[in-house]
Amino acid sequence: MAKKVKKKKSSSSRGKKVDAHRVLASPVRREIWAYLRGQGPHTVAEIAKGMGRSQTSLYAHIEMMSRTGVIEQSGSKRSGKRHAAIYRAGVTDTDIAYDGKNAQSVKASARYAAAVMRRANREVADHLASGNANAKGKNRDTFVLGARARLTKQQLAEVNNHIDAIERIVATGDRTGKADLVAVNIATCPLEDNFYLQ
């Protein structure tokens, strides 16, 4: 007698959105989702290679993301003697957009921002300390900008246009998987006068 397989209950788009905020508060999970959104469907091995991480470090994240609908299995392909699951992004930019009226969104976005800045601090500091950083010219691979400026709405719009262009480049990346792995971290926000002034 065939065994019945229980169908997973599909969550509503509202529940899915809240789950997505919580799940993608993790920089690693956000990176996996962004990779799939930009590069298209991939196996865990391909995601790991593209992100410069080990497969074993991603399995628990991918399981959680799949369980909550943040990513979805879209098929499988032969990998050696086994079939490897292929995953795609299951939520859109709109689903995880910052929403100041949604406490879950606010908390998750702040947590994600803090984690990204900690990681950026560690990665840049380690690379600078290695003595191998190239901080000048067209082949520059390391750059840090810590600035505060009064910007007009037009100037801020120009900054945002550049950020959007950078995001598009990073999202697609090099599809061969042979290019250098580079961390790109950008943060902007308005400040009150005398913020952290010492």
Buried (B, 14 or more C-beta within 10 A) or exposed (E): EEEEEEEEEEEEEEEBBBBBBBBBBBBBBBBBBBBBBBBEBBBBEBBBBBBEBEBEEBEEBBEBBBEBBBBBEBEEEEEEEEEBBBBBBBBEEEBBEEEEEBEBBBEBBEBBBEBBEEBBEEBBEEBEEEEEBEEEEEEEEBEEEEEEEEEEEEEEEEEEEEEEEEBEEBEEBEEEEEEEEEBEEEEEEEEEEEEEEE
